[in-house]
């Protein structure tokens, strides 16, 4: 699954801010870490602010704070702010009129459903734990096929 840059930035910003509960970070600080322009990130933060996930703190030393509940806010909550939920529903023309096209559309729709369910089951708090595991070197994926299929969130 590919996510737009704005979506990725929103997830990164939510993770950064959730890790610093009660503190604020500037758009410049977050943008510098991820190598993106403050202008682009400011637009992302504005959307997240309207959704109630972050709040702006004005004045000297101001910035943004995470205002969502990290244990209840899911990746899907963030992704839906920036991604078209009906991307698989796009008309592919005459191909959909064939049994092959209809079968392919059905499979792609199921994949989208699974992706949405997975994103909806992973909270910001869970992602923070995964980030911390990866940062400490304990999040490396073993080369065995069975564990790799389980995904990085399996313990």
C-alpha positions as CSV (number, residue, x, y, z in Angstrom):
1,X,0.0,0.0,0.0
2,X,1.3,3.4,-0.9
3,X,0.4,6.5,1.1
4,X,0.6,10.1,-0.1
5,X,3.5,12.2,1.3
6,X,0.9,14.3,3.2
7,X,-0.5,11.1,4.9
8,X,3.0,9.9,5.8
9,X,3.9,13.3,7.3
10,X,0.7,13.4,9.3
11,X,1.5,10.0,10.8
12,X,5.1,11.0,11.5
13,X,3.9,14.3,13.1
14,X,1.3,12.4,15.2
15,X,4.0,10.0,16.4
16,X,6.4,12.7,17.2
17,X,3.9,14.8,19.1
18,X,2.4,11.8,21.0
19,X,5.9,10.9,22.2
20,X,6.1,14.4,23.8
21,X,2.9,14.6,25.8
22,X,2.4,18.0,27.2
23,X,5.2,19.5,25.1
24,X,5.0,21.2,21.8
25,X,7.1,20.9,18.7
26,X,7.3,23.5,15.9
27,X,6.6,22.7,12.3
28,X,10.2,23.5,11.6
29,X,11.5,21.0,14.1
30,X,9.3,18.2,12.7
31,X,10.0,19.2,9.1
32,X,13.8,19.2,9.7
33,X,13.7,15.7,11.1
34,X,11.9,14.3,8.1
35,X,13.5,16.6,5.5
36,X,10.3,18.3,4.3
37,X,9.4,21.9,3.8
38,X,7.8,23.7,6.7
39,X,5.2,25.1,4.3
40,X,4.0,21.6,3.2
41,X,4.0,20.3,6.8
42,X,2.1,23.4,8.0
43,X,-0.7,22.5,5.6
44,X,-0.8,19.0,7.0
45,X,-0.9,20.2,10.5
46,X,-3.7,22.6,9.7
47,X,-5.8,19.6,8.5
48,X,-4.9,17.6,11.6
49,X,-5.9,20.6,13.7
50,X,-9.3,20.9,12.1
51,X,-9.8,17.2,12.8
52,X,-8.9,17.7,16.5
53,X,-5.7,15.5,16.5
54,X,-3.4,18.4,17.2
55,X,-3.7,21.8,18.7
56,X,-1.7,24.9,18.0
57,X,0.2,26.7,20.8
58,X,0.9,30.3,20.0
59,X,3.6,32.6,21.2
60,X,7.3,32.2,22.0
61,X,8.2,28.6,22.2
62,X,4.9,27.7,20.6
63,X,4.2,24.9,18.1
64,X,1.8,21.9,18.1
65,X,0.7,19.4,20.7
66,X,-1.0,16.1,20.1
67,X,-4.5,16.5,21.4
68,X,-6.0,13.1,20.4
69,X,-6.0,10.0,22.6
70,X,-3.0,8.0,21.5
71,X,-4.7,4.8,22.8
72,X,-7.8,5.4,20.7
73,X,-6.6,7.3,17.6
74,X,-5.8,4.8,14.9
75,X,-3.7,5.0,11.8
76,X,-6.9,4.9,9.8
77,X,-8.1,8.0,11.6
78,X,-5.1,9.9,10.3
79,X,-5.0,8.2,6.8
80,X,-8.7,9.1,6.1
81,X,-7.9,12.8,6.5
82,X,-5.6,12.6,3.4
83,X,-6.4,9.5,1.3
84,X,-9.4,8.9,-0.9
85,X,-11.3,6.0,0.8
86,X,-12.8,5.0,-2.5
87,X,-9.6,4.7,-4.5
88,X,-10.4,1.1,-5.5
89,X,-13.9,2.1,-6.5
90,X,-12.6,4.1,-9.5
91,X,-14.1,3.1,-12.8
92,X,-11.7,1.1,-14.9
93,X,-13.9,1.3,-17.9
94,X,-14.7,-1.6,-20.2
95,X,-12.5,-4.0,-18.3
96,X,-15.1,-4.1,-15.5
97,X,-17.7,-5.4,-17.9
98,X,-15.7,-8.7,-18.3
99,X,-15.8,-11.5,-15.8
100,X,-12.0,-11.1,-15.4
101,X,-12.3,-7.4,-14.7
102,X,-15.1,-8.0,-12.2
103,X,-13.0,-10.7,-10.4
104,X,-10.0,-8.3,-10.3
105,X,-12.1,-5.5,-8.9
106,X,-13.5,-7.9,-6.2
107,X,-10.0,-9.0,-5.2
108,X,-8.7,-5.4,-5.1
109,X,-11.8,-4.4,-3.0
110,X,-11.0,-7.2,-0.5
111,X,-7.4,-6.0,-0.3
112,X,-8.6,-2.4,0.5
113,X,-11.0,-3.8,3.1
114,X,-8.1,-5.7,4.8
115,X,-5.9,-2.6,4.7
116,X,-8.6,-0.4,6.2
117,X,-9.2,-3.0,9.0
118,X,-5.5,-3.3,9.7
119,X,-5.0,0.5,9.8
120,X,-8.1,0.8,12.0
121,X,-6.6,-1.7,14.5
122,X,-3.3,0.0,15.0
123,X,-3.3,2.9,17.4
124,X,-0.8,5.8,17.7
125,X,0.2,4.3,21.1
126,X,0.9,0.9,19.4
127,X,2.9,2.6,16.7
128,X,4.9,4.5,19.4
129,X,5.9,1.1,20.9
130,X,7.0,-0.2,17.5
131,X,9.0,3.0,16.9
132,X,10.7,2.6,20.3
133,X,11.4,-1.1,19.6
134,X,13.0,-0.2,16.3
135,X,15.0,2.6,17.8
136,X,16.4,0.2,20.4
137,X,17.4,-2.3,17.8
138,X,14.8,-4.9,19.0
139,X,12.4,-4.3,16.1
140,X,14.5,-6.0,13.4
141,X,12.6,-8.6,11.5
142,X,14.1,-12.1,11.5
143,X,14.7,-13.7,8.2
144,X,12.3,-16.6,8.8
145,X,9.2,-16.6,6.6
146,X,6.7,-17.3,9.3
147,X,7.6,-14.4,11.5
148,X,7.9,-12.0,8.5
149,X,4.3,-12.9,7.5
150,X,3.0,-12.1,11.0
151,X,4.1,-8.4,10.6
152,X,6.1,-6.1,12.8
153,X,3.4,-5.6,15.4
154,X,3.2,-9.3,16.4
155,X,5.0,-10.0,19.7
